Every structure is written in structure tokens, then in C-alpha cells.
Amino acid sequence: MVENFDEFYEEFYKPQFEWYDTKAINNKKYHRGMKISQISLAAILPVAVTLFPVTSSAFWQNTIIIASVLLIILEALESYLNYQKKWMNYRTTAEGLRREEQMFKTRTKEYEGVENPEKLFIKRVMALTSQENRYWEITTRKAQEA
């Protein structure tokens, strides 16, 4: 499988963990930013329509139309881009990798009394990352078919 465990750890495990962790953080930011924008626009629009009747001026009429369209676009993008689902999947994989590393370092649970813990660590890390890769393939295929 891998002859040099330190090489695997430094060149595969660490970059994989950092990639999943960074992706989780970014998708969380995108999801929250879009949701905060949607909630803000949804709360402001009815008040704006009440305070500034659409017939009063072209400026307010255009502003309210643009804000309404923006709200619809944000909702559609959030649904299409699935930031929340990606955030959860990336976070789950990153935390699984982190848990695996901690169990390996402390020789607990699956690593307790194992003859070759390095081999088991590699096997389990590869299983975690390949599971995420399979999920990505399935969701990408579904998106292309839609």
C-alpha cells in the first residue's frame, strides 16, 4: 500500500485534512452569508412596500423590484449550490479524519493492541476520503442529469 508512513502522513493525510477543513469553513461562510441576506431582504421588503408605496416614485419601485429579484436569486442559488449540505459533508469528513488521527496517536479504540497501527490508519483514512469522493461523484452526476 504505502511503504513510508511518515510520507503518507505528511503528503496525504495532512493536506486532505486541511482541504476538507477549509472547504467546510468556506461553505459554512457562504451558507450563512446567503441565509442572512435572504432573511434580511425578506424582512425589509414588506416594510419597504408599506413605507414607500410603489406608486410614489420610480426610484422606490425599482429598488423594491431589484430587492425582490435578488431575494429569489439568492434562494435559487442556495438551493442549487447546496452550501449547507457541502458544509456538513466536508465537516463530517474532516472530523472523521481528526478523530482517526487522535485514536491512532493515543492507540485507543480500533488501534488498541493492533500489530500494525500505521497500516490500519492508512486503510481507515483512505476509506474516509474515498467515501467522500463517492458522494461527490454521485451528487455531481445527479446535478449533470438535472
N, C-alpha and C positions, 0 to 999 in steps of 0.2 A: 504494500500500500504506500506508505511513506517511510523512507529509511531514516530520515533525520527529524526527530520530534521537534527540536528547537526551531528548525527551519519551517516546519508546518505551523507551529505556534506563532512565529513572528511574521511569516509571509502569507499565511492563510487565515488563521483564527483571528488575530488582532484586526487586520483590515476588514474582515467580514463583520466582526462585532461593531467596529466603528461605522461601517457603511449602514448597517441596519439601525443603529442608534441614531445616526444623523438623519436618515430617512424618516424615522419615527418622529423626531423632533420637528423637522421641517413640515411634515404632513399635519402634525398637530397644530402648528402655527397657521398653516393655510386653512385648515378646517375651522379653527376658532376665528380667524380673521374674516372668513366668508360668513360665518354664522353671526358674528357681531354686526357686520354690515347689513345682513338681511334683517336682523331683529331691529336695528336702528331705523332702517328705511321703512319697515312695516309699521313701526310705532309713529314715525314722523309723518308719513303720508296722510293718514286720516286727519291729523291735526292741521296739516298744511292746507288740505282741501277745505276744512272748516274755517280756518282763519283767513285764507286768501282764496275767495271764490274764483273758480276757473275763469269765469266771465269777466273778472275785474281787470286783468291785464294779460297781454300776450306773454310777458316775462314769466308770471306765475303759472300760466297754462303750460308753457314749455318746460319749466322746471319740474312741475308735477308729472308731466308725461315722461320726461327723461328719468326721473327717480323711479317711476313705476316700471319702466322698461329695464332699468338697471337691477331692480329687485328680482324681476323674472329671470334675467340673465344670470345673476348670482345663484339663484336657486337651481337653474338648469345646469350650470357648471358644477355646482356642488354634487348634484345627483350624478352627473356624467363622470367627473374626475374621482369620485369616491375617496376624498381625502380622509374621512373618518375611518373607513374600512382599511385603507392603506396604513394609516397611523396605528391602528390596533394590530394589524398583522405584523408590521415591522417591529412594533414594541414587543409583541409576543415572542418573535424570533430572537430579538436582542436579549430579552430577559432569559429566554431559554439558554442562549449561549453563555450568558453571565452565570446562570445557575450551574451549568455544566462545568464551567471553569472553577467555580467555588467548590463543587463536590470533588473535582479532580485534585485541587490543591489541598483539600482537607482530608481526602481519602474517605469520604462518607458516602452513605447510600450505595449506589451501584459500584463505587470504586473501593469499597471496604473489602480488604482481603483478596483483591484481584491480582493475578500474577503479572499481567502486563497492562497497567492502567493507561499508559500512553496510547496503546493500540485501541483500547476501549474509548478513550477520549476522542481520538480521530474518528472512529466509527460513529460515535454519537453526534459529534459536531457535523460531520458530513450528512448524517440523517436529518438533522435540523435544517441545514441550509438547502438540502435537496427538496425537503418538504415545502419550503417557501418557494423554491423555483418551480415546483409542480403547480402550486397555487397560482403563481404569476402566469404560467403558460395557459392554464385553464381560463383565468379571467381575461387574458389578452385575446384568446381565441373567441370567447363569448362576445367581447367588445367588437371584434372584427366582423362577426356574424351579424351583429345588430345593425 
